Amino acid sequence: MNSQITDDYIRKIVKGLKMLPALQNLFLQFAFCSNLTDSAFFEIKKFLKRKTRLKTLTISFQKCHKFTSKGLNYLNQSLETLTSLQNLKLDFSWCSQIYGNGLNSLFTNGLKGLVSLQYLGLIFPYCSYISDVGFSSIGECFVGLSSLQTIYFLFNDCTEITDKGLSYLSEGLKKLGSLRNIHLDFQS
């Protein structure tokens, strides 16, 4: 675990990234950073709102136990401005404070306007508080994602997801006519 990296470090990184106006691909990995909190996502949100030409975004905050649904909501607020985004991968493995409402917000707000999105990877294994609520508005979200070709969902050991949540997902998938590749993993 890297306990040396704090929200202040994220603030400094974001300040440096602001100096890259032509940035199109961004990969942020801060796995096992035990001192990062939702404030880190507030900083990332402010930065991403200005990067409307971004094509690829990968964010990985595995085992950052201080992240909550509030931090995910900050991220959602910035995603809706990234209308050129084609590839999105979010990895919050073992982030135990993310709940179904945070994931639901991703579907209702964050992803809804990403009309150019072709690849969506959501990786949330061992997030034990993600429930059916997280998938309740996935169908609404998928209506606007007509370019989406690949879905990679990994929700291993999210034990609060039941048949009801999977039926929401199933109904949503029916709305994706251009979908070519699906990887769904919900094993426990």
Residue, then its C-alpha position, 0 to 999 in steps of 0.5 A: m500500500n502506498s500511504q505516501i500519496t495524498d489528495d494534495y499529490i493529485r492536485k499537483i498532478v492535475k495542475g501539471l496535466k492542465m499544461l497539456p492542451a492537446l491531450q487525447n489519451l489519459f491513464l491514471q492509476f493510483a492503486f493501493c493509495s490508502n490516503l486518497t479520498d473523494s477530494a482527489f476526484f473533485e480535483i480530477k473533475k475540475f480538470l476533466k471538465r476542460k478536456t472535451r477533446l479527450k478520446t481515451l480515459t482510464i482511471s484505476f483506483q483499486k483498493c482506495h478504501k476512502f473513496t465513496s459514492k460521493g467521489l464517483n459522483y464527482l467523476n460522473q459530473s466531469l464525464e458528461t462533458l467528454t463528448s469526444l470520448q471513445n474509450l472509457k475504463l473505470d477500475f474501482s476494485w475493492c473500493s468498499q465504500i462505493y454503493g449502488n447509488g454511485l453506480n446508478s449516478l454513473f448511468t443516469n448522469g456520467l455516461k448518458g451524453l457520451v455519444s462517441l463512446q465505443y468501449l466501456g469497461l466498468i471494473f468493480p469487483y469486491c465492492s460489496y455495497i453495489s446492489d441492484v439499485g446500481f443498474s436500475s437506470i442502465g437502460e436509459c443510459f444505453v439509449g444514447l450510446s448508439s456507438l458502443q461496440t464493446i462492454y466489459f463489466l466485472f462485478n465479481d463478489c458484488t453479493e448485493i446484485t441479484d436477478k433483478g439487477l441483471s434483468y435491468l442490465s439485460e433490458g439495457l443491452k437490448k437498446l445497443g444495436s451496434l454492440r459487438n463484444i460483451h464480457l460480463d462477469f458477476q461470479s461470486 
